[in-house]
Amino acid sequence: MGMIAQRVSDGGCRVLGVIPKALVPLELSGITGDGRCMFQSVVHGACLRVGKPVPKENVTRELADDLRTKVVKELIKRRTETEW
C-alpha cells in the first residue's frame, strides 16, 4: 500500500483504488461524494488548469450543478446517439 493509500486507510476510509505514481506529485483534493462529485471535480480541475484559484465550496457546487444541467440537456438532445 502506498503512502497516500495508507493515510486514507489510517483515517478510517476505504481505499477504492491505487493512485498511479505519475499522479502522486499532483495536488489531491477531497470532494464530497454527493451525486455531483464528478462535475465538481471537473470544475476544480478546470480552474487549476487555467491558473485560477478554486472557488469556495458553494460556488463550486453551483458551477457543478450548471455543468451537470448542460450535460443532461445535451444527452437528452442526443438521446438516439447515446442510447444503446
Backbone torsions as a table, in degrees:
resi	resn	phi	psi	omega
1	MET	NA	132.5	-179.5
2	GLY	-75.0	173.1	-176.5
3	MET	-60.1	-44.6	-177.8
4	ILE	-69.8	-44.8	178.9
5	ALA	-60.8	-39.3	178.8
6	GLN	-63.8	-41.5	179.5
7	ARG	-64.3	-41.1	177.4
8	VAL	-62.3	-45.7	179.7
9	SER	-63.5	-43.3	178.9
10	ASP	-62.3	-29.3	179.4
11	GLY	-78.9	0.4	176.8
12	GLY	92.3	7.6	180.0
13	CYS	-102.0	161.4	178.4
14	ARG	-88.6	141.1	176.7
15	VAL	-91.3	116.9	-175.8
16	LEU	-93.3	-16.8	-178.1
17	GLY	-164.8	-176.4	-178.5
18	VAL	-113.0	135.5	177.5
19	ILE	-86.1	122.7	179.0
20	PRO	-59.7	146.8	-178.2
21	LYS	-56.4	-32.2	-179.4
22	ALA	-64.1	-24.8	-178.0
23	LEU	-93.5	-12.8	-175.4
24	VAL	-57.9	-40.3	-179.5
25	PRO	-70.1	-13.3	-178.1
26	LEU	-78.2	161.2	179.0
27	GLU	-69.3	134.1	174.6
28	LEU	-107.5	132.6	-178.9
29	SER	-127.3	142.1	176.7
30	GLY	-86.4	127.9	176.5
31	ILE	-126.0	127.3	-176.2
32	THR	-63.5	130.6	176.7
33	GLY	-77.8	92.4	-172.8
34	ASP	-129.6	19.9	-179.3
35	GLY	92.8	-16.0	176.6
36	ARG	-122.3	12.0	-172.9
37	CYS	-62.7	-36.2	178.9
38	MET	-63.2	-41.7	-178.8
39	PHE	-71.4	-35.0	174.9
40	GLN	-64.4	-37.9	178.1
41	SER	-64.3	-40.3	178.4
42	VAL	-64.3	-44.3	178.3
43	VAL	-61.0	-45.9	179.9
44	HIS	-58.6	-49.9	-179.4
45	GLY	-64.5	-37.4	179.6
46	ALA	-64.7	-40.3	177.7
47	CYS	-63.6	-46.2	179.6
48	LEU	-62.5	-38.9	-176.7
49	ARG	-63.4	-37.6	-179.1
50	VAL	-93.6	5.5	175.4
51	GLY	82.0	15.3	177.5
52	LYS	-91.9	151.5	174.9
53	PRO	-68.9	149.0	178.2
54	VAL	-70.2	129.0	-178.8
55	PRO	-65.2	165.9	176.0
56	LYS	-61.6	162.0	-172.4
57	GLU	-56.7	-41.5	-177.9
58	ASN	-67.6	-35.9	177.7
59	VAL	-70.8	-41.9	177.1
60	THR	-59.2	-41.8	179.4
61	ARG	-62.8	-43.1	179.0
62	GLU	-64.1	-44.7	178.5
63	LEU	-63.3	-39.4	178.4
64	ALA	-64.4	-41.6	178.4
65	ASP	-64.6	-40.1	176.7
66	ASP	-62.0	-44.9	179.1
67	LEU	-62.4	-44.2	179.9
68	ARG	-60.4	-43.4	178.4
69	THR	-60.6	-43.6	179.3
70	LYS	-64.4	-40.3	179.0
71	VAL	-64.8	-44.0	179.6
72	VAL	-61.8	-44.6	178.5
73	LYS	-60.3	-41.6	179.7
74	GLU	-66.5	-40.4	178.0
75	LEU	-65.1	-39.0	177.5
76	ILE	-65.0	-42.5	179.3
77	LYS	-61.4	-36.3	-178.0
78	ARG	-104.3	27.7	-173.8
79	ARG	-51.8	-44.7	-177.7
80	THR	-66.7	-27.2	178.7
81	GLU	-80.4	-28.9	-171.8
82	THR	-98.7	-18.7	178.8
83	GLU	-85.0	152.0	-179.1
84	TRP	-90.2	NA	NA
